[in-house]
Amino acid sequence: MINILSYFCIILGILFWFWGTFPLLGKRSVLFKLHSLSVADTLGSMSIIFGLLLKIPSEWSLLILALISLAIWNTVLGYVLAYCSSSGRNDER
């Protein structure tokens, strides 16, 4: 049962990765595209790491550290990119 749940989490993570790339093809704003991509990437990566945690429980400390780092750094990077994008637009005025 753990094996099935592990594979489900990994496949769900890959689906989140692909789902996050679809808004890049649309005609929405750059910030909308950045937000949808970063959320889908974070959820997908965290789901894959959780699936690996179920599959390889002996590496729990490294995988928990990866989950925490992912949650923090993906969020911070999204905010930094959004700030740089919006500040660049204000300079053009």
N, CA, C and O atoms as CSV, one atom per row, in Angstrom:
chain,resi,resn,atom,element,x,y,z
A,1,MET,N,N,0.816,-1.202,0.000
A,1,MET,CA,C,0.000,0.000,0.000
A,1,MET,C,C,0.864,1.272,0.000
A,1,MET,O,O,0.537,2.258,-0.662
A,2,ILE,N,N,1.967,1.230,0.752
A,2,ILE,CA,C,2.874,2.379,0.796
A,2,ILE,C,C,3.507,2.601,-0.581
A,2,ILE,O,O,3.704,3.742,-1.000
A,3,ASN,N,N,3.822,1.514,-1.278
A,3,ASN,CA,C,4.405,1.626,-2.621
A,3,ASN,C,C,3.444,2.336,-3.572
A,3,ASN,O,O,3.855,3.202,-4.344
A,4,ILE,N,N,2.178,1.971,-3.514
A,4,ILE,CA,C,1.181,2.585,-4.397
A,4,ILE,C,C,1.026,4.064,-4.072
A,4,ILE,O,O,0.945,4.894,-4.978
A,5,LEU,N,N,0.984,4.397,-2.788
A,5,LEU,CA,C,0.866,5.802,-2.372
A,5,LEU,C,C,2.103,6.597,-2.780
A,5,LEU,O,O,2.003,7.759,-3.176
A,6,SER,N,N,3.255,5.965,-2.681
A,6,SER,CA,C,4.495,6.617,-3.081
A,6,SER,C,C,4.493,6.932,-4.580
A,6,SER,O,O,4.814,8.052,-4.979
A,7,TYR,N,N,4.135,5.957,-5.402
A,7,TYR,CA,C,4.082,6.184,-6.847
A,7,TYR,C,C,3.006,7.201,-7.214
A,7,TYR,O,O,3.186,7.989,-8.142
A,8,PHE,N,N,1.889,7.187,-6.488
A,8,PHE,CA,C,0.835,8.166,-6.732
A,8,PHE,C,C,1.341,9.583,-6.472
A,8,PHE,O,O,1.071,10.489,-7.260
A,9,CYS,N,N,2.075,9.783,-5.371
A,9,CYS,CA,C,2.611,11.111,-5.061
A,9,CYS,C,C,3.625,11.566,-6.104
A,9,CYS,O,O,3.641,12.736,-6.486
A,10,ILE,N,N,4.461,10.659,-6.561
A,10,ILE,CA,C,5.464,11.014,-7.566
A,10,ILE,C,C,4.792,11.375,-8.890
A,10,ILE,O,O,5.172,12.356,-9.528
A,11,ILE,N,N,3.806,10.597,-9.302
A,11,ILE,CA,C,3.092,10.892,-10.554
A,11,ILE,C,C,2.303,12.190,-10.428
A,11,ILE,O,O,2.242,12.977,-11.372
A,12,LEU,N,N,1.697,12.413,-9.258
A,12,LEU,CA,C,0.975,13.662,-9.028
A,12,LEU,C,C,1.915,14.866,-9.117
A,12,LEU,O,O,1.548,15.905,-9.667
A,13,GLY,N,N,3.118,14.727,-8.579
A,13,GLY,CA,C,4.109,15.798,-8.669
A,13,GLY,C,C,4.510,16.110,-10.099
A,13,GLY,O,O,4.652,17.275,-10.469
A,14,ILE,N,N,4.690,15.074,-10.898
A,14,ILE,CA,C,5.035,15.287,-12.310
A,14,ILE,C,C,3.880,15.964,-13.043
A,14,ILE,O,O,4.098,16.834,-13.887
A,15,LEU,N,N,2.662,15.565,-12.720
A,15,LEU,CA,C,1.497,16.214,-13.330
A,15,LEU,C,C,1.407,17.687,-12.942
A,15,LEU,O,O,1.056,18.523,-13.774
A,16,PHE,N,N,1.720,18.016,-11.686
A,16,PHE,CA,C,1.752,19.416,-11.268
A,16,PHE,C,C,2.793,20.197,-12.058
A,16,PHE,O,O,2.548,21.340,-12.445
A,17,TRP,N,N,3.945,19.596,-12.298
A,17,TRP,CA,C,4.980,20.272,-13.078
A,17,TRP,C,C,4.478,20.620,-14.472
A,17,TRP,O,O,4.646,21.748,-14.935
A,18,PHE,N,N,3.861,19.650,-15.141
A,18,PHE,CA,C,3.351,19.912,-16.486
A,18,PHE,C,C,2.179,20.892,-16.456
A,18,PHE,O,O,2.061,21.748,-17.333
A,19,TRP,N,N,1.322,20.769,-15.461
A,19,TRP,CA,C,0.168,21.659,-15.337
A,19,TRP,C,C,0.621,23.110,-15.145
A,19,TRP,O,O,-0.046,24.028,-15.622
A,20,GLY,N,N,1.720,23.324,-14.467
A,20,GLY,CA,C,2.225,24.675,-14.232
A,20,GLY,C,C,2.793,25.335,-15.470
A,20,GLY,O,O,2.911,26.559,-15.513
A,21,THR,N,N,3.146,24.556,-16.476
A,21,THR,CA,C,3.719,25.157,-17.685
A,21,THR,C,C,2.657,25.638,-18.669
A,21,THR,O,O,2.957,26.456,-19.539
A,22,PHE,N,N,1.431,25.152,-18.552
A,22,PHE,CA,C,0.385,25.566,-19.497
A,22,PHE,C,C,0.080,27.063,-19.458
A,22,PHE,O,O,-0.127,27.642,-20.525
A,23,PRO,N,N,0.038,27.731,-18.294
A,23,PRO,CA,C,-0.225,29.181,-18.308
A,23,PRO,C,C,0.854,29.994,-19.022
A,23,PRO,O,O,0.606,31.139,-19.398
A,24,LEU,N,N,2.040,29.429,-19.214
A,24,LEU,CA,C,3.093,30.156,-19.931
A,24,LEU,C,C,2.721,30.405,-21.386
A,24,LEU,O,O,3.230,31.334,-22.012
A,25,LEU,N,N,1.842,29.581,-21.918
A,25,LEU,CA,C,1.443,29.713,-23.317
A,25,LEU,C,C,0.334,30.740,-23.518
A,25,LEU,O,O,0.065,31.139,-24.651
A,26,GLY,N,N,-0.310,31.172,-22.440
A,26,GLY,CA,C,-1.427,32.104,-22.552
A,26,GLY,C,C,-0.982,33.543,-22.725
A,26,GLY,O,O,0.210,33.842,-22.808
A,27,LYS,N,N,-1.964,34.424,-22.778
A,27,LYS,CA,C,-1.678,35.847,-22.981
A,27,LYS,C,C,-1.913,36.652,-21.712
A,27,LYS,O,O,-2.234,37.838,-21.781
A,28,ARG,N,N,-1.755,36.011,-20.541
A,28,ARG,CA,C,-1.934,36.703,-19.272
A,28,ARG,C,C,-0.675,37.492,-18.941
A,28,ARG,O,O,0.303,37.465,-19.689
A,29,SER,N,N,-0.708,38.191,-17.821
A,29,SER,CA,C,0.438,39.005,-17.421
A,29,SER,C,C,1.608,38.118,-16.981
A,29,SER,O,O,1.436,36.937,-16.680
A,30,VAL,N,N,2.778,38.710,-16.952
A,30,VAL,CA,C,3.981,37.987,-16.553
A,30,VAL,C,C,3.865,37.542,-15.101
A,30,VAL,O,O,4.285,36.436,-14.759
A,31,LEU,N,N,3.302,38.386,-14.247
A,31,LEU,CA,C,3.175,38.032,-12.835
A,31,LEU,C,C,2.209,36.871,-12.628
A,31,LEU,O,O,2.440,36.033,-11.757
A,32,PHE,N,N,1.138,36.804,-13.404
A,32,PHE,CA,C,0.220,35.665,-13.316
A,32,PHE,C,C,0.933,34.383,-13.735
A,32,PHE,O,O,0.796,33.345,-13.087
A,33,LYS,N,N,1.689,34.467,-14.817
A,33,LYS,CA,C,2.425,33.297,-15.287
A,33,LYS,C,C,3.453,32.847,-14.253
A,33,LYS,O,O,3.616,31.653,-14.003
A,34,LEU,N,N,4.146,33.818,-13.654
A,34,LEU,CA,C,5.151,33.508,-12.642
A,34,LEU,C,C,4.513,32.866,-11.416
A,34,LEU,O,O,5.048,31.907,-10.859
A,35,HIS,N,N,3.382,33.392,-11.005
A,35,HIS,CA,C,2.707,32.857,-9.833
A,35,HIS,C,C,2.236,31.425,-10.069
A,35,HIS,O,O,2.474,30.548,-9.238
A,36,SER,N,N,1.577,31.187,-11.183
A,36,SER,CA,C,1.065,29.840,-11.446
A,36,SER,C,C,2.204,28.834,-11.621
A,36,SER,O,O,2.099,27.687,-11.186
A,37,LEU,N,N,3.274,29.265,-12.251
A,37,LEU,CA,C,4.412,28.371,-12.439
A,37,LEU,C,C,5.090,28.046,-11.114
A,37,LEU,O,O,5.444,26.894,-10.867
A,38,SER,N,N,5.274,29.050,-10.259
A,38,SER,CA,C,5.966,28.803,-8.994
A,38,SER,C,C,5.117,27.965,-8.040
A,38,SER,O,O,5.658,27.125,-7.320
A,39,VAL,N,N,3.799,28.175,-8.019
A,39,VAL,CA,C,2.937,27.367,-7.153
A,39,VAL,C,C,2.922,25.919,-7.620
A,39,VAL,O,O,3.066,25.003,-6.810
A,40,ALA,N,N,2.750,25.708,-8.913
A,40,ALA,CA,C,2.711,24.339,-9.439
A,40,ALA,C,C,4.057,23.644,-9.258
A,40,ALA,O,O,4.103,22.455,-8.943
A,41,ASP,N,N,5.138,24.367,-9.451
A,41,ASP,CA,C,6.467,23.795,-9.278
A,41,ASP,C,C,6.707,23.407,-7.819
A,41,ASP,O,O,7.241,22.334,-7.539
A,42,THR,N,N,6.316,24.272,-6.903
A,42,THR,CA,C,6.495,23.977,-5.484
A,42,THR,C,C,5.659,22.777,-5.060
A,42,THR,O,O,6.162,21.876,-4.388
A,43,LEU,N,N,4.389,22.757,-5.448
A,43,LEU,CA,C,3.531,21.622,-5.087
A,43,LEU,C,C,4.010,20.324,-5.720
A,43,LEU,O,O,4.002,19.274,-5.077
A,44,GLY,N,N,4.426,20.396,-6.975
A,44,GLY,CA,C,4.919,19.208,-7.658
A,44,GLY,C,C,6.192,18.664,-7.031
A,44,GLY,O,O,6.321,17.458,-6.821
A,45,SER,N,N,7.128,19.551,-6.733
A,45,SER,CA,C,8.385,19.118,-6.125
A,45,SER,C,C,8.159,18.557,-4.729
A,45,SER,O,O,8.766,17.557,-4.347
A,46,MET,N,N,7.275,19.210,-3.965
A,46,MET,CA,C,6.997,18.720,-2.615
A,46,MET,C,C,6.287,17.368,-2.662
A,46,MET,O,O,6.534,16.513,-1.812
A,47,SER,N,N,5.424,17.168,-3.626
A,47,SER,CA,C,4.741,15.886,-3.769
A,47,SER,C,C,5.724,14.783,-4.149
A,47,SER,O,O,5.625,13.664,-3.645
A,48,ILE,N,N,6.657,15.086,-5.019
A,48,ILE,CA,C,7.668,14.097,-5.406
A,48,ILE,C,C,8.557,13.750,-4.215
A,48,ILE,O,O,8.862,12.580,-3.987
A,49,ILE,N,N,8.966,14.751,-3.468
A,49,ILE,CA,C,9.811,14.490,-2.300
A,49,ILE,C,C,9.039,13.689,-1.252
A,49,ILE,O,O,9.612,12.810,-0.607
A,50,PHE,N,N,7.757,13.977,-1.074
A,50,PHE,CA,C,6.950,13.200,-0.128
A,50,PHE,C,C,6.836,11.746,-0.591
A,50,PHE,O,O,6.893,10.825,0.224
A,51,GLY,N,N,6.676,11.543,-1.899
A,51,GLY,CA,C,6.649,10.185,-2.433
A,51,GLY,C,C,7.966,9.458,-2.203
A,51,GLY,O,O,7.979,8.264,-1.900
A,52,LEU,N,N,9.070,10.176,-2.346
A,52,LEU,CA,C,10.374,9.580,-2.060
A,52,LEU,C,C,10.534,9.291,-0.579
A,52,LEU,O,O,11.166,8.306,-0.198
A,53,LEU,N,N,9.962,10.148,0.257
A,53,LEU,CA,C,10.013,9.926,1.705
A,53,LEU,C,C,9.286,8.637,2.080
A,53,LEU,O,O,9.728,7.907,2.967
A,54,LEU,N,N,8.179,8.363,1.408
A,54,LEU,CA,C,7.473,7.111,1.656
A,54,LEU,C,C,8.254,5.908,1.121
A,54,LEU,O,O,8.219,4.822,1.701
A,55,LYS,N,N,8.947,6.116,0.022
A,55,LYS,CA,C,9.686,5.023,-0.624
A,55,LYS,C,C,11.009,4.732,0.091
A,55,LYS,O,O,11.406,3.573,0.212
A,56,ILE,N,N,11.690,5.782,0.563
A,56,ILE,CA,C,13.007,5.631,1.203
A,56,ILE,C,C,12.951,6.259,2.602
A,56,ILE,O,O,13.505,7.340,2.798
A,57,PRO,N,N,12.314,5.630,3.555
A,57,PRO,CA,C,12.175,6.247,4.880
A,57,PRO,C,C,13.501,6.384,5.632
A,57,PRO,O,O,13.579,7.150,6.592
A,58,SER,N,N,14.537,5.664,5.220
A,58,SER,CA,C,15.821,5.775,5.908
A,58,SER,C,C,16.485,7.129,5.664
A,58,SER,O,O,17.365,7.526,6.428
A,59,GLU,N,N,16.086,7.837,4.625
A,59,GLU,CA,C,16.651,9.150,4.295
A,59,GLU,C,C,15.736,10.291,4.741
A,59,GLU,O,O,15.722,11.350,4.115
A,60,TRP,N,N,14.982,10.088,5.804
A,60,TRP,CA,C,13.964,11.057,6.216
A,60,TRP,C,C,14.557,12.421,6.554
A,60,TRP,O,O,13.951,13.445,6.237
A,61,SER,N,N,15.729,12.458,7.190
A,61,SER,CA,C,16.281,13.760,7.592
A,61,SER,C,C,16.633,14.615,6.374
A,61,SER,O,O,16.353,15.814,6.356
A,62,LEU,N,N,17.234,14.015,5.376
A,62,LEU,CA,C,17.598,14.745,4.158
A,62,LEU,C,C,16.358,15.189,3.384
A,62,LEU,O,O,16.313,16.303,2.863
A,63,LEU,N,N,15.356,14.318,3.312
A,63,LEU,CA,C,14.151,14.650,2.557
A,63,LEU,C,C,13.300,15.704,3.263
A,63,LEU,O,O,12.683,16.536,2.598
A,64,ILE,N,N,13.253,15.687,4.587
A,64,ILE,CA,C,12.537,16.730,5.333
A,64,ILE,C,C,13.245,18.071,5.148
A,64,ILE,O,O,12.591,19.101,4.987
A,65,LEU,N,N,14.569,18.062,5.171
A,65,LEU,CA,C,15.335,19.285,4.911
A,65,LEU,C,C,15.063,19.810,3.501
A,65,LEU,O,O,14.953,21.018,3.293
A,66,ALA,N,N,14.956,18.907,2.548
A,66,ALA,CA,C,14.643,19.311,1.176
A,66,ALA,C,C,13.245,19.912,1.093
A,66,ALA,O,O,13.043,20.897,0.384
A,67,LEU,N,N,12.267,19.332,1.810
A,67,LEU,CA,C,10.903,19.883,1.808
A,67,LEU,C,C,10.868,21.291,2.387
A,67,LEU,O,O,10.240,22.186,1.821
A,68,ILE,N,N,11.538,21.484,3.504
A,68,ILE,CA,C,11.550,22.805,4.145
A,68,ILE,C,C,12.262,23.820,3.262
A,68,ILE,O,O,11.782,24.940,3.090
A,69,SER,N,N,13.396,23.437,2.704
A,69,SER,CA,C,14.142,24.340,1.821
A,69,SER,C,C,13.325,24.718,0.601
A,69,SER,O,O,13.315,25.876,0.184
A,70,LEU,N,N,12.644,23.744,0.034
A,70,LEU,CA,C,11.813,23.995,-1.143
A,70,LEU,C,C,10.703,24.988,-0.825
A,70,LEU,O,O,10.464,25.925,-1.587
A,71,ALA,N,N,10.033,24.783,0.289
A,71,ALA,CA,C,8.930,25.662,0.666
A,71,ALA,C,C,9.415,27.096,0.879
A,71,ALA,O,O,8.735,28.047,0.495
A,72,ILE,N,N,10.568,27.245,1.480
A,72,ILE,CA,C,11.079,28.595,1.762
A,72,ILE,C,C,11.642,29.246,0.506
A,72,ILE,O,O,11.259,30.365,0.163
A,73,TRP,N,N,12.557,28.551,-0.190
A,73,TRP,CA,C,13.275,29.185,-1.290
A,73,TRP,C,C,12.420,29.406,-2.530
A,73,TRP,O,O,12.608,30.403,-3.227
A,74,ASN,N,N,11.495,28.515,-2.823
A,74,ASN,CA,C,10.617,28.761,-3.973
A,74,ASN,C,C,9.725,29.964,-3.724
A,74,ASN,O,O,9.458,30.744,-4.639
A,75,THR,N,N,9.261,30.117,-2.487
A,75,THR,CA,C,8.432,31.276,-2.151
A,75,THR,C,C,9.240,32.561,-2.227
A,75,THR,O,O,8.789,33.547,-2.811
A,76,VAL,N,N,10.421,32.556,-1.647
A,76,VAL,CA,C,11.273,33.754,-1.659
A,76,VAL,C,C,11.657,34.121,-3.092
A,76,VAL,O,O,11.613,35.293,-3.464
A,77,LEU,N,N,12.029,33.134,-3.888
A,77,LEU,CA,C,12.413,33.413,-5.269
A,77,LEU,C,C,11.254,33.986,-6.065
A,77,LEU,O,O,11.451,34.888,-6.879
A,78,GLY,N,N,10.047,33.477,-5.844
A,78,GLY,CA,C,8.874,34.028,-6.520
A,78,GLY,C,C,8.641,35.486,-6.162
A,78,GLY,O,O,8.342,36.300,-7.035
A,79,TYR,N,N,8.776,35.821,-4.883
A,79,TYR,CA,C,8.608,37.206,-4.462
A,79,TYR,C,C,9.694,38.113,-5.033
A,79,TYR,O,O,9.410,39.235,-5.453
A,80,VAL,N,N,10.930,37.634,-5.051
A,80,VAL,CA,C,12.026,38.449,-5.589
A,80,VAL,C,C,11.828,38.707,-7.079
A,80,VAL,O,O,12.003,39.834,-7.543
A,81,LEU,N,N,11.468,37.679,-7.824
A,81,LEU,CA,C,11.241,37.864,-9.261
A,81,LEU,C,C,10.053,38.795,-9.517
A,81,LEU,O,O,10.100,39.622,-10.428
A,82,ALA,N,N,8.999,38.665,-8.726
A,82,ALA,CA,C,7.846,39.552,-8.892
A,82,ALA,C,C,8.211,40.989,-8.556
A,82,ALA,O,O,7.774,41.918,-9.236
A,83,TYR,N,N,9.005,41.176,-7.516
A,83,TYR,CA,C,9.420,42.524,-7.139
A,83,TYR,C,C,10.289,43.149,-8.226
A,83,TYR,O,O,10.113,44.316,-8.576
A,84,CYS,N,N,11.222,42.370,-8.753
A,84,CYS,CA,C,12.088,42.892,-9.822
A,84,CYS,C,C,11.281,43.194,-11.077
A,84,CYS,O,O,11.558,44.169,-11.777
A,85,SER,N,N,10.302,42.379,-11.360
A,85,SER,CA,C,9.468,42.598,-12.536
A,85,SER,C,C,8.625,43.859,-12.390
A,85,SER,O,O,8.494,44.639,-13.334
A,86,SER,N,N,8.055,44.054,-11.206
A,86,SER,CA,C,7.213,45.229,-11.009
A,86,SER,C,C,8.022,46.503,-10.850
A,86,SER,O,O,7.555,47.571,-11.246
A,87,SER,N,N,9.219,46.428,-10.285
A,87,SER,CA,C,10.037,47.631,-10.147
A,87,SER,C,C,10.598,48.063,-11.494
A,87,SER,O,O,10.821,49.253,-11.712
A,88,GLY,N,N,10.826,47.128,-12.389
A,88,GLY,CA,C,11.299,47.468,-13.732
A,88,GLY,C,C,10.248,48.217,-14.517
A,88,GLY,O,O,10.579,49.087,-15.323
A,89,ARG,N,N,8.967,47.888,-14.292
A,89,ARG,CA,C,7.885,48.574,-14.977
A,89,ARG,C,C,7.735,50.001,-14.448
A,89,ARG,O,O,7.399,50.908,-15.209
A,90,ASN,N,N,7.978,50.206,-13.160
A,90,ASN,CA,C,7.841,51.552,-12.595
A,90,ASN,C,C,8.945,52.487,-13.083
A,90,ASN,O,O,8.740,53.699,-13.145
A,91,ASP,N,N,10.103,51.948,-13.428
A,91,ASP,CA,C,11.198,52.778,-13.910
A,91,ASP,C,C,10.935,53.330,-15.308
A,91,ASP,O,O,11.492,54.363,-15.680
A,92,GLU,N,N,10.106,52.663,-16.070
A,92,GLU,CA,C,9.863,53.086,-17.443
A,92,GLU,C,C,8.955,54.306,-17.506
A,92,GLU,O,O,8.922,54.984,-18.532
A,93,ARG,N,N,8.234,54.597,-16.467
A,93,ARG,CA,C,7.294,55.731,-16.492
A,93,ARG,C,C,7.945,57.053,-16.441
A,93,ARG,O,O,7.262,58.078,-16.456
